[in-house]
Amino acid sequence: MAKDLRDFLKTVKARGQLRTVTAQVDPNLEIAEISNRLLQAGGPAVLFQNVKGSPYPVVVNLLGTVERVCWAMGMEHPQELETLGKKLGMLQQPKPPKKISQAIDLGKVLFDVVKAKPSRDWLPACQQVVKLDDKVDLTTIPMIRPYPKDGGKVVTLGLVITKDCETGVPNVGVYRLQLQSQNTMSVQWLSVRGGARHLRKAAEKGKNLEIAIAIGVDPLIILAAATPIPVDLSEWLFAGLYSGRGVSLAKCKTVDLEVPSMSEFVLEGTITPGETATDGPFGDHMGYYGGVNDSAPLIRFHCMTHRKAPIYLTTFSGRPPKEEAMMAIALNRIYTPILRQQVTEIVDFFLPMEALSYKAAIISIDKSYPGQARRAAMAFWTALPQFTYTKFVIVVDKDINIRDPRQVVWAVTSKVDPIRDVFILPDSPFDSLDFANERLGLGSRMGIDATTKVPPETEHEWGEQLESDPNMAELVKRRWQEYGLDDIKLGEADANVFGYDIR
């Protein structure tokens, strides 16, 4: 496991997935344009060493493939993430063990929680350089501006850390921040997020909200902070469960908050309730420019610390593929065991990247009774908070490969009668970035039952699905070389030969 960003960069470089660019590049539009082309091609991460207007290098596209996301989690394949999902599922809904083996498994998970406890670093690398008050100059950080109509430069992969003024419990989130001046930034967060709740509480108490931004941390910590699984653990413990060891934390210089001790940059400041700035517009994950927020909370920074020769880690949103989509695909595997635990008939589920990683879900079930597909869809929408905004749910039989769009389209077109198998739920809550809804923040959901129908769902006998004769299939397999066809690679056809236009 990597211990910090630099350690992970060494791993990625050793595996041939990091390129270094020495030519000068502009953080205004140019870095994002380069990165976007590499993302479309499934290309490597890039370290830009010569960034216009800043003494610091920039890393982008670090989590630009599912493979590299898995490496950040200390794994090789997305399937391995299900093991972590099972562990989190046991913590989410623990059950009394009925067997000795179950008791042992529960004990292992509880021991993992103990190991995940954060530790304190008294000489943190993130405070090798300290700048206070008028020495703070955020403009030296090579923040990027991804799109031509964006409202300004942004921080996108910073951990935003706040604390509940009553309970002292911290919240760690990943929110977008816009540069406003040499020592101020606005923060864009939803009202339901932890940081927004902390700000409301501070306002009720007549207090300012202390805030810290940790930039350039171990990517695993970013993944943990971005995973909205409802486990009653602090994000630091959650990250420790991800990594198998506790996160090393350091106390901030000027605010009563803790940050990862190996962060590249740390910004410390306060939000005065009611003090706001105009934030946006910005290119968002939906593939459009988001609206302007005239009342975004304004952060005033009075301290900036960083490592010697710090590295700035960034990314940007937009129509997939983007890094956030790659993270979502990998984290999909973590959700799967938790979802199965709550909706037992679900065999597997998939959130396609092209559907913005959460707007459409494909679910396979082990169907045993009529109406089961509709029940599974309804249960999915309520299983985890993040599925509230899923607009379409397609339910298929367990023999359908839900990660093969051709199989899914076949199931929909051959097994669905729209008047019987499509159902719509009106007036459901949605995020305000979904411009397809007539009323922003409120829309409808659609469920599609693409399973094989059983009585009384249908009154006629269902057709028998075509399959090869198994004996003949085995014979042809044995004789394939004899036919002189062994040079043809089966199962690897380019989708374009079937009439698609995928570039």
Salt bridges, closest charged atoms under 4 A:
ASP4 OD2 - ARG307 NH1 3.09
ASP26 OD2 - LYS52 NZ 3.83
GLU33 OE2 - ARG37 NE 2.96
GLU76 OE2 - ARG15 NH2 2.97
GLU82 OE2 - ARG333 NH1 3.48
GLU82 OE1 - ARG340 NH1 3.36
ASP112 OD2 - LYS87 NZ 3.19
ASP112 OD1 - LYS115 NZ 3.54
ASP164 OD2 - LYS201 NZ 2.84
GLU166 OE1 - LYS201 NZ 3.15
GLU166 OE2 - LYS205 NZ 3.39
ASP256 OD2 - LYS163 NZ 3.43
ASP256 OD1 - LYS251 NZ 3.62
GLU258 OE2 - ARG120 NH2 2.33
GLU264 OE2 - ARG6 NE 2.89
GLU264 OE2 - ARG307 NH1 3.50
GLU275 OE2 - ARG300 NH2 2.62
ASP279 OD1 - ARG176 NH2 2.24
ASP284 OD1 - HIS285 ND1 2.65
GLU345 OE2 - ARG375 NH1 2.63
ASP348 OD2 - ARG403 NH1 2.67
ASP366 OD1 - LYS398 NZ 3.43
ASP397 OD2 - LYS415 NZ 2.97
ASP404 OD1 - ARG406 NE 3.68
ASP421 OD1 - ARG420 NE 2.75
ASP421 OD2 - LYS453 NZ 3.41
ASP427 OD1 - ARG439 NH2 2.68
ASP431 OD1 - LYS359 NZ 3.12
ASP434 OD2 - LYS359 NZ 2.83
ASP434 OD2 - LYS391 NZ 3.06
ASP449 OD1 - LYS453 NZ 3.78
GLU457 OE1 - LYS367 NZ 2.74
GLU482 OE2 - ARG479 NH2 2.73
ASP501 OD2 - ARG503 NH2 2.96
